[in-house]
Amino acid sequence: MNYVRCLKAMQRAGYGGHIVVEISLMVQRHTDYDALAAASQSYWVLGRAFDDAGIVRGNGWYPAQRTHC
């Protein structure tokens, strides 16, 4: 998924809600699934995408309706 493109599109659209990564149940059910590792990697990937998109986190992003890109 191109998170930079998605974040820029959400910003252009005026979206101010939460941006999250969803891990499928299929992946979560693997015996070697590590929830902390998945959360850490998701945070790192989204953090880098925000940086690459030039969007400052916590600056104008407020809860709104849920949407997918």
CHARMM-style PDB file with segment names, atoms N, HN, CA, C and O in Angstrom:
ATOM      1  N   MET     1       0.842  -1.173   0.000  1.00  0.00      PROA
ATOM      2  CA  MET     1       0.000   0.000   0.000  1.00  0.00      PROA
ATOM      3  C   MET     1       0.888   1.237   0.000  1.00  0.00      PROA
ATOM      4  O   MET     1       1.900   1.283   0.699  1.00  0.00      PROA
ATOM      5  N   ASN     2       0.510   2.227  -0.777  1.00  0.00      PROA
ATOM      6  HN  ASN     2      -0.312   2.190  -1.345  1.00  0.00      PROA
ATOM      7  CA  ASN     2       1.252   3.482  -0.840  1.00  0.00      PROA
ATOM      8  C   ASN     2       0.673   4.440   0.201  1.00  0.00      PROA
ATOM      9  O   ASN     2      -0.253   5.200  -0.083  1.00  0.00      PROA
ATOM     10  N   TYR     3       1.229   4.392   1.400  1.00  0.00      PROA
ATOM     11  HN  TYR     3       1.982   3.775   1.631  1.00  0.00      PROA
ATOM     12  CA  TYR     3       0.711   5.217   2.487  1.00  0.00      PROA
ATOM     13  C   TYR     3       0.945   6.708   2.251  1.00  0.00      PROA
ATOM     14  O   TYR     3       0.114   7.528   2.642  1.00  0.00      PROA
ATOM     15  N   VAL     4       2.063   7.073   1.619  1.00  0.00      PROA
ATOM     16  HN  VAL     4       2.738   6.407   1.301  1.00  0.00      PROA
ATOM     17  CA  VAL     4       2.333   8.488   1.349  1.00  0.00      PROA
ATOM     18  C   VAL     4       1.235   9.054   0.454  1.00  0.00      PROA
ATOM     19  O   VAL     4       0.685  10.120   0.732  1.00  0.00      PROA
ATOM     20  N   ARG     5       0.928   8.351  -0.596  1.00  0.00      PROA
ATOM     21  HN  ARG     5       1.375   7.485  -0.821  1.00  0.00      PROA
ATOM     22  CA  ARG     5      -0.138   8.792  -1.509  1.00  0.00      PROA
ATOM     23  C   ARG     5      -1.476   8.882  -0.788  1.00  0.00      PROA
ATOM     24  O   ARG     5      -2.227   9.839  -0.977  1.00  0.00      PROA
ATOM     25  N   CYS     6      -1.770   7.893   0.029  1.00  0.00      PROA
ATOM     26  HN  CYS     6      -1.160   7.115   0.182  1.00  0.00      PROA
ATOM     27  CA  CYS     6      -3.020   7.860   0.773  1.00  0.00      PROA
ATOM     28  C   CYS     6      -3.097   9.035   1.750  1.00  0.00      PROA
ATOM     29  O   CYS     6      -4.126   9.706   1.837  1.00  0.00      PROA
ATOM     30  N   LEU     7      -2.016   9.282   2.479  1.00  0.00      PROA
ATOM     31  HN  LEU     7      -1.180   8.737   2.408  1.00  0.00      PROA
ATOM     32  CA  LEU     7      -2.000  10.384   3.447  1.00  0.00      PROA
ATOM     33  C   LEU     7      -2.175  11.735   2.773  1.00  0.00      PROA
ATOM     34  O   LEU     7      -2.906  12.594   3.267  1.00  0.00      PROA
ATOM     35  N   LYS     8      -1.509  11.917   1.655  1.00  0.00      PROA
ATOM     36  HN  LYS     8      -0.916  11.220   1.254  1.00  0.00      PROA
ATOM     37  CA  LYS     8      -1.646  13.190   0.928  1.00  0.00      PROA
ATOM     38  C   LYS     8      -3.073  13.373   0.425  1.00  0.00      PROA
ATOM     39  O   LYS     8      -3.618  14.476   0.478  1.00  0.00      PROA
ATOM     40  N   ALA     9      -3.670  12.300  -0.059  1.00  0.00      PROA
ATOM     41  HN  ALA     9      -3.227  11.404  -0.102  1.00  0.00      PROA
ATOM     42  CA  ALA     9      -5.058  12.374  -0.541  1.00  0.00      PROA
ATOM     43  C   ALA     9      -6.009  12.688   0.607  1.00  0.00      PROA
ATOM     44  O   ALA     9      -6.933  13.486   0.454  1.00  0.00      PROA
ATOM     45  N   MET    10      -5.782  12.061   1.748  1.00  0.00      PROA
ATOM     46  HN  MET    10      -5.031  11.413   1.872  1.00  0.00      PROA
ATOM     47  CA  MET    10      -6.635  12.324   2.904  1.00  0.00      PROA
ATOM     48  C   MET    10      -6.495  13.776   3.356  1.00  0.00      PROA
ATOM     49  O   MET    10      -7.483  14.411   3.726  1.00  0.00      PROA
ATOM     50  N   GLN    11      -5.277  14.299   3.328  1.00  0.00      PROA
ATOM     51  HN  GLN    11      -4.474  13.783   3.027  1.00  0.00      PROA
ATOM     52  CA  GLN    11      -5.054  15.689   3.714  1.00  0.00      PROA
ATOM     53  C   GLN    11      -5.739  16.643   2.737  1.00  0.00      PROA
ATOM     54  O   GLN    11      -6.383  17.605   3.155  1.00  0.00      PROA
ATOM     55  N   ARG    12      -5.599  16.378   1.431  1.00  0.00      PROA
ATOM     56  HN  ARG    12      -5.076  15.596   1.092  1.00  0.00      PROA
ATOM     57  CA  ARG    12      -6.251  17.223   0.421  1.00  0.00      PROA
ATOM     58  C   ARG    12      -7.764  17.231   0.579  1.00  0.00      PROA
ATOM     59  O   ARG    12      -8.422  18.241   0.331  1.00  0.00      PROA
ATOM     60  N   ALA    13      -8.305  16.092   0.996  1.00  0.00      PROA
ATOM     61  HN  ALA    13      -7.771  15.271   1.198  1.00  0.00      PROA
ATOM     62  CA  ALA    13      -9.753  15.966   1.168  1.00  0.00      PROA
ATOM     63  C   ALA    13     -10.236  16.606   2.464  1.00  0.00      PROA
ATOM     64  O   ALA    13     -11.440  16.699   2.702  1.00  0.00      PROA
ATOM     65  N   GLY    14      -9.301  17.048   3.299  1.00  0.00      PROA
ATOM     66  HN  GLY    14      -8.323  16.973   3.106  1.00  0.00      PROA
ATOM     67  CA  GLY    14      -9.682  17.681   4.549  1.00  0.00      PROA
ATOM     68  C   GLY    14      -9.931  16.717   5.691  1.00  0.00      PROA
ATOM     69  O   GLY    14     -10.460  17.103   6.733  1.00  0.00      PROA
ATOM     70  N   TYR    15      -9.544  15.447   5.495  1.00  0.00      PROA
ATOM     71  HN  TYR    15      -9.114  15.133   4.649  1.00  0.00      PROA
ATOM     72  CA  TYR    15      -9.752  14.452   6.541  1.00  0.00      PROA
ATOM     73  C   TYR    15      -8.873  14.771   7.736  1.00  0.00      PROA
ATOM     74  O   TYR    15      -7.700  15.107   7.572  1.00  0.00      PROA
ATOM     75  N   GLY    16      -9.424  14.670   8.935  1.00  0.00      PROA
ATOM     76  HN  GLY    16     -10.376  14.397   9.069  1.00  0.00      PROA
ATOM     77  CA  GLY    16      -8.676  14.955  10.134  1.00  0.00      PROA
ATOM     78  C   GLY    16      -8.766  13.862  11.172  1.00  0.00      PROA
ATOM     79  O   GLY    16      -8.475  14.097  12.345  1.00  0.00      PROA
ATOM     80  N   GLY    17      -9.161  12.686  10.767  1.00  0.00      PROA
ATOM     81  HN  GLY    17      -9.397  12.496   9.815  1.00  0.00      PROA
ATOM     82  CA  GLY    17      -9.342  11.595  11.726  1.00  0.00      PROA
ATOM     83  C   GLY    17      -8.119  10.716  11.874  1.00  0.00      PROA
ATOM     84  O   GLY    17      -7.010  11.079  11.482  1.00  0.00      PROA
ATOM     85  N   HSD    18      -8.349   9.576  12.440  1.00  0.00      PROA
ATOM     86  HN  HSD    18      -9.250   9.281  12.759  1.00  0.00      PROA
ATOM     87  CA  HSD    18      -7.272   8.626  12.706  1.00  0.00      PROA
ATOM     88  C   HSD    18      -6.875   7.884  11.434  1.00  0.00      PROA
ATOM     89  O   HSD    18      -7.715   7.578  10.588  1.00  0.00      PROA
ATOM     90  N   ILE    19      -5.606   7.608  11.320  1.00  0.00      PROA
ATOM     91  HN  ILE    19      -4.924   7.856  12.007  1.00  0.00      PROA
ATOM     92  CA  ILE    19      -5.074   6.769  10.255  1.00  0.00      PROA
ATOM     93  C   ILE    19      -4.500   5.539  10.955  1.00  0.00      PROA
ATOM     94  O   ILE    19      -3.634   5.669  11.821  1.00  0.00      PROA
ATOM     95  N   VAL    20      -4.968   4.364  10.595  1.00  0.00      PROA
ATOM     96  HN  VAL    20      -5.671   4.259   9.892  1.00  0.00      PROA
ATOM     97  CA  VAL    20      -4.544   3.143  11.271  1.00  0.00      PROA
ATOM     98  C   VAL    20      -4.181   2.064  10.259  1.00  0.00      PROA
ATOM     99  O   VAL    20      -4.582   2.107   9.096  1.00  0.00      PROA
ATOM    100  N   VAL    21      -3.423   1.113  10.734  1.00  0.00      PROA
ATOM    101  HN  VAL    21      -3.098   1.078  11.679  1.00  0.00      PROA
ATOM    102  CA  VAL    21      -3.102  -0.085   9.961  1.00  0.00      PROA
ATOM    103  C   VAL    21      -3.922  -1.218  10.550  1.00  0.00      PROA
ATOM    104  O   VAL    21      -3.925  -1.421  11.764  1.00  0.00      PROA
ATOM    105  N   GLU    22      -4.608  -1.944   9.709  1.00  0.00      PROA
ATOM    106  HN  GLU    22      -4.606  -1.779   8.722  1.00  0.00      PROA
ATOM    107  CA  GLU    22      -5.381  -3.092  10.178  1.00  0.00      PROA
ATOM    108  C   GLU    22      -4.661  -4.372   9.787  1.00  0.00      PROA
ATOM    109  O   GLU    22      -4.261  -4.547   8.636  1.00  0.00      PROA
ATOM    110  N   ILE    23      -4.502  -5.260  10.752  1.00  0.00      PROA
ATOM    111  HN  ILE    23      -4.827  -5.119  11.687  1.00  0.00      PROA
ATOM    112  CA  ILE    23      -3.883  -6.560  10.515  1.00  0.00      PROA
ATOM    113  C   ILE    23      -5.004  -7.593  10.421  1.00  0.00      PROA
ATOM    114  O   ILE    23      -5.813  -7.730  11.338  1.00  0.00      PROA
ATOM    115  N   SER    24      -5.043  -8.305   9.321  1.00  0.00      PROA
ATOM    116  HN  SER    24      -4.386  -8.194   8.575  1.00  0.00      PROA
ATOM    117  CA  SER    24      -6.144  -9.247   9.098  1.00  0.00      PROA
ATOM    118  C   SER    24      -6.143 -10.370  10.136  1.00  0.00      PROA
ATOM    119  O   SER    24      -5.105 -10.721  10.697  1.00  0.00      PROA
ATOM    120  N   LEU    25      -7.317 -10.913  10.371  1.00  0.00      PROA
ATOM    121  HN  LEU    25      -8.160 -10.628   9.915  1.00  0.00      PROA
ATOM    122  CA  LEU    25      -7.432 -12.058  11.287  1.00  0.00      PROA
ATOM    123  C   LEU    25      -6.646 -13.246  10.768  1.00  0.00      PROA
ATOM    124  O   LEU    25      -6.115 -14.038  11.547  1.00  0.00      PROA
ATOM    125  N   MET    26      -6.572 -13.368   9.460  1.00  0.00      PROA
ATOM    126  HN  MET    26      -7.003 -12.725   8.827  1.00  0.00      PROA
ATOM    127  CA  MET    26      -5.817 -14.465   8.862  1.00  0.00      PROA
ATOM    128  C   MET    26      -4.351 -14.391   9.306  1.00  0.00      PROA
ATOM    129  O   MET    26      -3.745 -15.412   9.633  1.00  0.00      PROA
ATOM    130  N   VAL    27      -3.796 -13.200   9.315  1.00  0.00      PROA
ATOM    131  HN  VAL    27      -4.288 -12.371   9.050  1.00  0.00      PROA
ATOM    132  CA  VAL    27      -2.414 -13.007   9.758  1.00  0.00      PROA
ATOM    133  C   VAL    27      -2.325 -13.183  11.275  1.00  0.00      PROA
ATOM    134  O   VAL    27      -1.401 -13.831  11.767  1.00  0.00      PROA
ATOM    135  N   GLN    28      -3.269 -12.616  12.014  1.00  0.00      PROA
ATOM    136  HN  GLN    28      -4.019 -12.090  11.614  1.00  0.00      PROA
ATOM    137  CA  GLN    28      -3.240 -12.698  13.471  1.00  0.00      PROA
ATOM    138  C   GLN    28      -3.337 -14.140  13.985  1.00  0.00      PROA
ATOM    139  O   GLN    28      -2.858 -14.448  15.076  1.00  0.00      PROA
ATOM    140  N   ARG    29      -3.943 -14.993  13.216  1.00  0.00      PROA
ATOM    141  HN  ARG    29      -4.332 -14.742  12.329  1.00  0.00      PROA
ATOM    142  CA  ARG    29      -4.134 -16.386  13.650  1.00  0.00      PROA
ATOM    143  C   ARG    29      -2.904 -17.267  13.425  1.00  0.00      PROA
ATOM    144  O   ARG    29      -2.887 -18.421  13.854  1.00  0.00      PROA
ATOM    145  N   HSD    30      -1.880 -16.737  12.759  1.00  0.00      PROA
ATOM    146  HN  HSD    30      -1.894 -15.800  12.411  1.00  0.00      PROA
ATOM    147  CA  HSD    30      -0.647 -17.521  12.592  1.00  0.00      PROA
ATOM    148  C   HSD    30      -0.056 -17.796  13.972  1.00  0.00      PROA
ATOM    149  O   HSD    30      -0.076 -16.929  14.845  1.00  0.00      PROA
ATOM    150  N   THR    31       0.457 -18.977  14.160  1.00  0.00      PROA
ATOM    151  HN  THR    31       0.473 -19.682  13.451  1.00  0.00      PROA
ATOM    152  CA  THR    31       0.998 -19.350  15.468  1.00  0.00      PROA
ATOM    153  C   THR    31       2.190 -18.491  15.872  1.00  0.00      PROA
ATOM    154  O   THR    31       2.443 -18.308  17.063  1.00  0.00      PROA
ATOM    155  N   ASP    32       2.918 -17.967  14.906  1.00  0.00      PROA
ATOM    156  HN  ASP    32       2.712 -18.115  13.938  1.00  0.00      PROA
ATOM    157  CA  ASP    32       4.084 -17.141  15.227  1.00  0.00      PROA
ATOM    158  C   ASP    32       3.783 -15.647  15.180  1.00  0.00      PROA
ATOM    159  O   ASP    32       4.706 -14.834  15.168  1.00  0.00      PROA
ATOM    160  N   TYR    33       2.496 -15.274  15.151  1.00  0.00      PROA
ATOM    161  HN  TYR    33       1.746 -15.935  15.160  1.00  0.00      PROA
ATOM    162  CA  TYR    33       2.117 -13.851  15.099  1.00  0.00      PROA
ATOM    163  C   TYR    33       2.526 -13.160  16.393  1.00  0.00      PROA
ATOM    164  O   TYR    33       2.256 -13.654  17.488  1.00  0.00      PROA
ATOM    165  N   ASP    34       3.175 -12.022  16.254  1.00  0.00      PROA
ATOM    166  HN  ASP    34       3.395 -11.621  15.365  1.00  0.00      PROA
ATOM    167  CA  ASP    34       3.644 -11.231  17.390  1.00  0.00      PROA
ATOM    168  C   ASP    34       2.961  -9.870  17.324  1.00  0.00      PROA
ATOM    169  O   ASP    34       3.339  -9.019  16.518  1.00  0.00      PROA
ATOM    170  N   ALA    35       1.960  -9.666  18.169  1.00  0.00      PROA
ATOM    171  HN  ALA    35       1.654 -10.356  18.824  1.00  0.00      PROA
ATOM    172  CA  ALA    35       1.164  -8.429  18.126  1.00  0.00      PROA
ATOM    173  C   ALA    35       2.018  -7.191  18.389  1.00  0.00      PROA
ATOM    174  O   ALA    35       1.829  -6.163  17.738  1.00  0.00      PROA
ATOM    175  N   LEU    36       2.949  -7.277  19.328  1.00  0.00      PROA
ATOM    176  HN  LEU    36       3.102  -8.112  19.857  1.00  0.00      PROA
ATOM    177  CA  LEU    36       3.801  -6.126  19.620  1.00  0.00      PROA
ATOM    178  C   LEU    36       4.703  -5.796  18.429  1.00  0.00      PROA
ATOM    179  O   LEU    36       4.881  -4.627  18.088  1.00  0.00      PROA
ATOM    180  N   ALA    37       5.262  -6.810  17.810  1.00  0.00      PROA
ATOM    181  HN  ALA    37       5.118  -7.760  18.087  1.00  0.00      PROA
ATOM    182  CA  ALA    37       6.099  -6.585  16.633  1.00  0.00      PROA
ATOM    183  C   ALA    37       5.275  -5.973  15.490  1.00  0.00      PROA
ATOM    184  O   ALA    37       5.749  -5.077  14.792  1.00  0.00      PROA
ATOM    185  N   ALA    38       4.051  -6.458  15.304  1.00  0.00      PROA
ATOM    186  HN  ALA    38       3.666  -7.186  15.871  1.00  0.00      PROA
ATOM    187  CA  ALA    38       3.185  -5.920  14.253  1.00  0.00      PROA
ATOM    188  C   ALA    38       2.822  -4.462  14.531  1.00  0.00      PROA
ATOM    189  O   ALA    38       2.828  -3.633  13.621  1.00  0.00      PROA
ATOM    190  N   ALA    39       2.508  -4.152  15.784  1.00  0.00      PROA
ATOM    191  HN  ALA    39       2.503  -4.825  16.523  1.00  0.00      PROA
ATOM    192  CA  ALA    39       2.172  -2.774  16.148  1.00  0.00      PROA
ATOM    193  C   ALA    39       3.381  -1.862  15.985  1.00  0.00      PROA
ATOM    194  O   ALA    39       3.252  -0.740  15.496  1.00  0.00      PROA
ATOM    195  N   SER    40       4.537  -2.332  16.384  1.00  0.00      PROA
ATOM    196  HN  SER    40       4.642  -3.244  16.781  1.00  0.00      PROA
ATOM    197  CA  SER    40       5.759  -1.537  16.253  1.00  0.00      PROA
ATOM    198  C   SER    40       6.095  -1.270  14.802  1.00  0.00      PROA
ATOM    199  O   SER    40       6.433  -0.144  14.437  1.00  0.00      PROA
ATOM    200  N   GLN    41       6.005  -2.298  13.969  1.00  0.00      PROA
ATOM    201  HN  GLN    41       5.730  -3.212  14.266  1.00  0.00      PROA
ATOM    202  CA  GLN    41       6.293  -2.131  12.546  1.00  0.00      PROA
ATOM    203  C   GLN    41       5.264  -1.210  11.900  1.00  0.00      PROA
ATOM    204  O   GLN    41       5.622  -0.362  11.083  1.00  0.00      PROA
ATOM    205  N   SER    42       3.996  -1.366  12.254  1.00  0.00      PROA
ATOM    206  HN  SER    42       3.704  -2.055  12.917  1.00  0.00      PROA
ATOM    207  CA  SER    42       2.939  -0.509  11.703  1.00  0.00      PROA
ATOM    208  C   SER    42       3.190   0.952  12.068  1.00  0.00      PROA
ATOM    209  O   SER    42       3.037   1.840  11.229  1.00  0.00      PROA
ATOM    210  N   TYR    43       3.572   1.200  13.318  1.00  0.00      PROA
ATOM    211  HN  TYR    43       3.696   0.479  14.000  1.00  0.00      PROA
ATOM    212  CA  TYR    43       3.860   2.558  13.767  1.00  0.00      PROA
ATOM    213  C   TYR    43       5.035   3.143  12.996  1.00  0.00      PROA
ATOM    214  O   TYR    43       4.987   4.299  12.576  1.00  0.00      PROA
ATOM    215  N   TRP    44       6.086   2.355  12.808  1.00  0.00      PROA
ATOM    216  HN  TRP    44       6.124   1.416  13.149  1.00  0.00      PROA
ATOM    217  CA  TRP    44       7.261   2.806  12.082  1.00  0.00      PROA
ATOM    218  C   TRP    44       6.912   3.120  10.625  1.00  0.00      PROA
ATOM    219  O   TRP    44       7.318   4.156  10.097  1.00  0.00      PROA
ATOM    220  N   VAL    45       6.165   2.231   9.980  1.00  0.00      PROA
ATOM    221  HN  VAL    45       5.836   1.390  10.409  1.00  0.00      PROA
ATOM    222  CA  VAL    45       5.792   2.426   8.567  1.00  0.00      PROA
ATOM    223  C   VAL    45       4.933   3.687   8.407  1.00  0.00      PROA
ATOM    224  O   VAL    45       5.184   4.498   7.516  1.00  0.00      PROA
ATOM    225  N   LEU    46       3.930   3.850   9.259  1.00  0.00      PROA
ATOM    226  HN  LEU    46       3.726   3.190   9.983  1.00  0.00      PROA
ATOM    227  CA  LEU    46       3.087   5.048   9.170  1.00  0.00      PROA
ATOM    228  C   LEU    46       3.864   6.310   9.518  1.00  0.00      PROA
ATOM    229  O   LEU    46       3.671   7.348   8.887  1.00  0.00      PROA
ATOM    230  N   GLY    47       4.728   6.232  10.502  1.00  0.00      PROA
ATOM    231  HN  GLY    47       4.885   5.388  11.015  1.00  0.00      PROA
ATOM    232  CA  GLY    47       5.537   7.384  10.878  1.00  0.00      PROA
ATOM    233  C   GLY    47       6.410   7.850   9.730  1.00  0.00      PROA
ATOM    234  O   GLY    47       6.506   9.046   9.453  1.00  0.00      PROA
ATOM    235  N   ARG    48       7.044   6.901   9.067  1.00  0.00      PROA
ATOM    236  HN  ARG    48       6.966   5.929   9.292  1.00  0.00      PROA
ATOM    237  CA  ARG    48       7.874   7.252   7.913  1.00  0.00      PROA
ATOM    238  C   ARG    48       7.030   7.825   6.783  1.00  0.00      PROA
ATOM    239  O   ARG    48       7.456   8.763   6.109  1.00  0.00      PROA
ATOM    240  N   ALA    49       5.844   7.275   6.568  1.00  0.00      PROA
ATOM    241  HN  ALA    49       5.498   6.513   7.115  1.00  0.00      PROA
ATOM    242  CA  ALA    49       4.959   7.779   5.517  1.00  0.00      PROA
ATOM    243  C   ALA    49       4.542   9.219   5.806  1.00  0.00      PROA
ATOM    244  O   ALA    49       4.517  10.049   4.897  1.00  0.00      PROA
ATOM    245  N   PHE    50       4.213   9.523   7.068  1.00  0.00      PROA
ATOM    246  HN  PHE    50       4.234   8.849   7.806  1.00  0.00      PROA
ATOM    247  CA  PHE    50       3.882  10.904   7.431  1.00  0.00      PROA
ATOM    248  C   PHE    50       5.070  11.813   7.143  1.00  0.00      PROA
ATOM    249  O   PHE    50       4.900  12.894   6.580  1.00  0.00      PROA
ATOM    250  N   ASP    51       6.272  11.384   7.525  1.00  0.00      PROA
ATOM    251  HN  ASP    51       6.410  10.506   7.982  1.00  0.00      PROA
ATOM    252  CA  ASP    51       7.475  12.184   7.280  1.00  0.00      PROA
ATOM    253  C   ASP    51       7.697  12.382   5.787  1.00  0.00      PROA
ATOM    254  O   ASP    51       7.951  13.500   5.338  1.00  0.00      PROA
ATOM    255  N   ASP    52       7.601  11.299   5.015  1.00  0.00      PROA
ATOM    256  HN  ASP    52       7.395  10.391   5.379  1.00  0.00      PROA
ATOM    257  CA  ASP    52       7.821  11.380   3.570  1.00  0.00      PROA
ATOM    258  C   ASP    52       6.770  12.242   2.878  1.00  0.00      PROA
ATOM    259  O   ASP    52       7.044  12.868   1.854  1.00  0.00      PROA
ATOM    260  N   ALA    53       5.559  12.269   3.450  1.00  0.00      PROA
ATOM    261  HN  ALA    53       5.336  11.761   4.281  1.00  0.00      PROA
ATOM    262  CA  ALA    53       4.478  13.080   2.880  1.00  0.00      PROA
ATOM    263  C   ALA    53       4.585  14.536   3.319  1.00  0.00      PROA
ATOM    264  O   ALA    53       3.873  15.396   2.801  1.00  0.00      PROA
ATOM    265  N   GLY    54       5.470  14.812   4.268  1.00  0.00      PROA
ATOM    266  HN  GLY    54       6.048  14.113   4.689  1.00  0.00      PROA
ATOM    267  CA  GLY    54       5.617  16.180   4.767  1.00  0.00      PROA
ATOM    268  C   GLY    54       4.465  16.611   5.659  1.00  0.00      PROA
ATOM    269  O   GLY    54       4.165  17.801   5.756  1.00  0.00      PROA
ATOM    270  N   ILE    55       3.819  15.652   6.309  1.00  0.00      PROA
ATOM    271  HN  ILE    55       4.063  14.686   6.229  1.00  0.00      PROA
ATOM    272  CA  ILE    55       2.685  15.944   7.190  1.00  0.00      PROA
ATOM    273  C   ILE    55       3.142  15.777   8.630  1.00  0.00      PROA
ATOM    274  O   ILE    55       3.658  14.727   9.012  1.00  0.00      PROA
ATOM    275  N   VAL    56       2.947  16.819   9.423  1.00  0.00      PROA
ATOM    276  HN  VAL    56       2.528  17.672   9.114  1.00  0.00      PROA
ATOM    277  CA  VAL    56       3.327  16.769  10.825  1.00  0.00      PROA
ATOM    278  C   VAL    56       2.214  16.071  11.606  1.00  0.00      PROA
ATOM    279  O   VAL    56       1.064  16.508  11.589  1.00  0.00      PROA
ATOM    280  N   ARG    57       2.563  15.002  12.277  1.00  0.00      PROA
ATOM    281  HN  ARG    57       3.498  14.647  12.291  1.00  0.00      PROA
ATOM    282  CA  ARG    57       1.565  14.265  13.065  1.00  0.00      PROA
ATOM    283  C   ARG    57       1.156  15.082  14.278  1.00  0.00      PROA
ATOM    284  O   ARG    57       1.977  15.772  14.884  1.00  0.00      PROA
ATOM    285  N   GLY    58      -0.120  14.996  14.625  1.00  0.00      PROA
ATOM    286  HN  GLY    58      -0.786  14.436  14.133  1.00  0.00      PROA
ATOM    287  CA  GLY    58      -0.625  15.699  15.785  1.00  0.00      PROA
ATOM    288  C   GLY    58      -0.846  17.171  15.544  1.00  0.00      PROA
ATOM    289  O   GLY    58      -1.037  17.939  16.488  1.00  0.00      PROA
ATOM    290  N   ASN    59      -0.820  17.571  14.290  1.00  0.00      PROA
ATOM    291  HN  ASN    59      -0.665  16.948  13.524  1.00  0.00      PROA
ATOM    292  CA  ASN    59      -0.996  18.981  13.954  1.00  0.00      PROA
ATOM    293  C   ASN    59      -2.182  19.116  13.013  1.00  0.00      PROA
ATOM    294  O   ASN    59      -2.029  19.144  11.792  1.00  0.00      PROA
ATOM    295  N   GLY    60      -3.364  19.198  13.604  1.00  0.00      PROA
ATOM    296  HN  GLY    60      -3.488  19.175  14.596  1.00  0.00      PROA
ATOM    297  CA  GLY    60      -4.545  19.378  12.770  1.00  0.00      PROA
ATOM    298  C   GLY    60      -5.254  18.091  12.403  1.00  0.00      PROA
ATOM    299  O   GLY    60      -6.225  18.123  11.647  1.00  0.00      PROA
ATOM    300  N   TRP    61      -4.796  16.957  12.917  1.00  0.00      PROA
ATOM    301  HN  TRP    61      -4.007  16.931  13.532  1.00  0.00      PROA
ATOM    302  CA  TRP    61      -5.474  15.700  12.629  1.00  0.00      PROA
ATOM    303  C   TRP    61      -6.374  15.383  13.809  1.00  0.00      PROA
ATOM    304  O   TRP    61      -5.901  15.016  14.885  1.00  0.00      PROA
ATOM    305  N   TYR    62      -7.669  15.527  13.602  1.00  0.00      PROA
ATOM    306  HN  TYR    62      -8.053  15.826  12.728  1.00  0.00      PROA
ATOM    307  CA  TYR    62      -8.646  15.338  14.675  1.00  0.00      PROA
ATOM    308  C   TYR    62      -9.615  14.223  14.299  1.00  0.00      PROA
ATOM    309  O   TYR    62      -9.808  13.948  13.114  1.00  0.00      PROA
ATOM    310  N   PRO    63     -10.224  13.581  15.286  1.00  0.00      PROA
ATOM    311  CA  PRO    63     -11.170  12.500  15.002  1.00  0.00      PROA
ATOM    312  C   PRO    63     -12.291  12.944  14.071  1.00  0.00      PROA
ATOM    313  O   PRO    63     -12.866  14.020  14.236  1.00  0.00      PROA
ATOM    314  N   ALA    64     -12.584  12.117  13.115  1.00  0.00      PROA
ATOM    315  HN  ALA    64     -12.117  11.243  12.981  1.00  0.00      PROA
ATOM    316  CA  ALA    64     -13.665  12.359  12.155  1.00  0.00      PROA
ATOM    317  C   ALA    64     -14.249  11.002  11.769  1.00  0.00      PROA
ATOM    318  O   ALA    64     -14.054  10.015  12.477  1.00  0.00      PROA
ATOM    319  N   GLN    65     -14.954  10.954  10.664  1.00  0.00      PROA
ATOM    320  HN  GLN    65     -15.113  11.756  10.089  1.00  0.00      PROA
ATOM    321  CA  GLN    65     -15.552   9.700  10.253  1.00  0.00      PROA
ATOM    322  C   GLN    65     -14.486   8.733   9.753  1.00  0.00      PROA
ATOM    323  O   GLN    65     -13.414   9.145   9.312  1.00  0.00      PROA
ATOM    324  N   ARG    66     -14.791   7.465   9.828  1.00  0.00      PROA
ATOM    325  HN  ARG    66     -15.663   7.130  10.186  1.00  0.00      PROA
ATOM    326  CA  ARG    66     -13.868   6.440   9.362  1.00  0.00      PROA
ATOM    327  C   ARG    66     -13.996   6.325   7.845  1.00  0.00      PROA
ATOM    328  O   ARG    66     -15.095   6.367   7.291  1.00  0.00      PROA
ATOM    329  N   THR    67     -12.864   6.183   7.198  1.00  0.00      PROA
ATOM    330  HN  THR    67     -11.972   6.150   7.648  1.00  0.00      PROA
ATOM    331  CA  THR    67     -12.843   6.023   5.747  1.00  0.00      PROA
ATOM    332  C   THR    67     -11.664   5.141   5.361  1.00  0.00      PROA
ATOM    333  O   THR    67     -10.736   4.956   6.149  1.00  0.00      PROA
ATOM    334  N   HSD    68     -11.701   4.608   4.170  1.00  0.00      PROA
ATOM    335  HN  HSD    68     -12.454   4.758   3.530  1.00  0.00      PROA
ATOM    336  CA  HSD    68     -10.605   3.772   3.670  1.00  0.00      PROA
ATOM    337  C   HSD    68     -10.062   4.400   2.403  1.00  0.00      PROA
ATOM    338  O   HSD    68     -10.786   5.062   1.660  1.00  0.00      PROA
ATOM    339  N   CYS    69      -8.774   4.183   2.164  1.00  0.00      PROA
ATOM    340  HN  CYS    69      -8.185   3.644   2.768  1.00  0.00      PROA
ATOM    341  CA  CYS    69      -8.186   4.666   0.908  1.00  0.00      PROA
ATOM    342  C   CYS    69      -7.496   3.525   0.201  1.00  0.00      PROA
ATOM    343  OT1 CYS    69      -6.934   3.717  -0.877  1.00  0.00      PROA
TER     344      CYS     69
END
